[in-house]
Amino acid sequence: MCLSIPSKVVKIDTEFNIATVDTMGVQRTASLELMEEGSVVLGDYVLLHIGFIMNKIDEEDAMESLRVYREILEALDEEERRALVLEDDNCANREAP
């Protein structure tokens, strides 16, 4: 199962239509192809699925979700934590780049 953890947009590359997002300290790139042009800006919180930004999430909701995720992560060991944060990269639905 893939979890969509709120991620903060830290960089936007308009030439390639991708964004760099930070997911609880892990940075990765994600496609903006499914979003309306200009609708995602630096500092926005977004939800990802299979390497695509699917939608924006309100900052307050993002913070609450991240608080709950942190509570869950505190109960896990380091290897389990990293695996959960990176799980989106290993989704069965993800196509090879």
Contacts in CASP RR format, 6 or more apart in sequence:
PFRMAT RR
TARGET T0000
AUTHOR 0000-0000-0000
METHOD contacts of the structure
MODEL  1
MCLSIPSKVVKIDTEFNIATVDTMGVQRTASLELMEEGSVVLGDYVLLHI
GFIMNKIDEEDAMESLRVYREILEALDEEERRALVLEDDNCANREAP
1 87 0 8 1.000
2 49 0 8 1.000
2 50 0 8 1.000
2 87 0 8 1.000
2 88 0 8 1.000
2 91 0 8 1.000
2 93 0 8 1.000
3 84 0 8 1.000
3 87 0 8 1.000
3 88 0 8 1.000
4 47 0 8 1.000
4 48 0 8 1.000
4 49 0 8 1.000
4 54 0 8 1.000
4 88 0 8 1.000
5 23 0 8 1.000
5 24 0 8 1.000
5 65 0 8 1.000
5 66 0 8 1.000
5 69 0 8 1.000
5 85 0 8 1.000
5 88 0 8 1.000
6 23 0 8 1.000
6 45 0 8 1.000
6 46 0 8 1.000
6 47 0 8 1.000
6 57 0 8 1.000
6 61 0 8 1.000
6 62 0 8 1.000
6 65 0 8 1.000
6 66 0 8 1.000
7 21 0 8 1.000
7 22 0 8 1.000
7 23 0 8 1.000
7 30 0 8 1.000
7 45 0 8 1.000
7 46 0 8 1.000
7 47 0 8 1.000
7 48 0 8 1.000
8 21 0 8 1.000
8 22 0 8 1.000
8 43 0 8 1.000
8 44 0 8 1.000
8 45 0 8 1.000
8 46 0 8 1.000
8 62 0 8 1.000
9 19 0 8 1.000
9 20 0 8 1.000
9 21 0 8 1.000
9 40 0 8 1.000
9 41 0 8 1.000
9 42 0 8 1.000
9 43 0 8 1.000
9 44 0 8 1.000
9 45 0 8 1.000
9 46 0 8 1.000
10 20 0 8 1.000
10 21 0 8 1.000
10 22 0 8 1.000
10 27 0 8 1.000
10 42 0 8 1.000
10 43 0 8 1.000
11 19 0 8 1.000
11 20 0 8 1.000
11 42 0 8 1.000
12 18 0 8 1.000
12 19 0 8 1.000
12 20 0 8 1.000
12 32 0 8 1.000
12 40 0 8 1.000
12 41 0 8 1.000
12 42 0 8 1.000
13 19 0 8 1.000
13 20 0 8 1.000
13 29 0 8 1.000
17 31 0 8 1.000
17 32 0 8 1.000
17 33 0 8 1.000
18 29 0 8 1.000
18 30 0 8 1.000
18 31 0 8 1.000
18 32 0 8 1.000
19 29 0 8 1.000
19 30 0 8 1.000
19 32 0 8 1.000
19 40 0 8 1.000
19 46 0 8 1.000
19 53 0 8 1.000
20 27 0 8 1.000
20 28 0 8 1.000
20 29 0 8 1.000
20 30 0 8 1.000
21 27 0 8 1.000
21 28 0 8 1.000
21 29 0 8 1.000
21 30 0 8 1.000
21 46 0 8 1.000
21 48 0 8 1.000
21 53 0 8 1.000
23 48 0 8 1.000
23 85 0 8 1.000
23 88 0 8 1.000
24 66 0 8 1.000
24 69 0 8 1.000
24 70 0 8 1.000
24 73 0 8 1.000
24 85 0 8 1.000
25 85 0 8 1.000
26 82 0 8 1.000
26 85 0 8 1.000
26 86 0 8 1.000
28 51 0 8 1.000
28 89 0 8 1.000
30 46 0 8 1.000
30 48 0 8 1.000
30 51 0 8 1.000
30 52 0 8 1.000
30 53 0 8 1.000
31 51 0 8 1.000
31 52 0 8 1.000
31 53 0 8 1.000
32 40 0 8 1.000
32 53 0 8 1.000
33 52 0 8 1.000
34 52 0 8 1.000
34 53 0 8 1.000
34 54 0 8 1.000
35 53 0 8 1.000
35 55 0 8 1.000
35 56 0 8 1.000
39 56 0 8 1.000
40 46 0 8 1.000
40 53 0 8 1.000
40 56 0 8 1.000
44 56 0 8 1.000
45 56 0 8 1.000
45 57 0 8 1.000
45 58 0 8 1.000
45 59 0 8 1.000
45 61 0 8 1.000
45 62 0 8 1.000
46 53 0 8 1.000
46 54 0 8 1.000
46 55 0 8 1.000
46 56 0 8 1.000
46 57 0 8 1.000
47 53 0 8 1.000
47 54 0 8 1.000
47 55 0 8 1.000
47 56 0 8 1.000
47 57 0 8 1.000
48 54 0 8 1.000
48 88 0 8 1.000
49 88 0 8 1.000
49 91 0 8 1.000
49 93 0 8 1.000
50 88 0 8 1.000
50 91 0 8 1.000
50 93 0 8 1.000
50 94 0 8 1.000
50 95 0 8 1.000
51 88 0 8 1.000
51 94 0 8 1.000
57 65 0 8 1.000
72 84 0 8 1.000
73 81 0 8 1.000
73 84 0 8 1.000
76 84 0 8 1.000
88 94 0 8 1.000
END
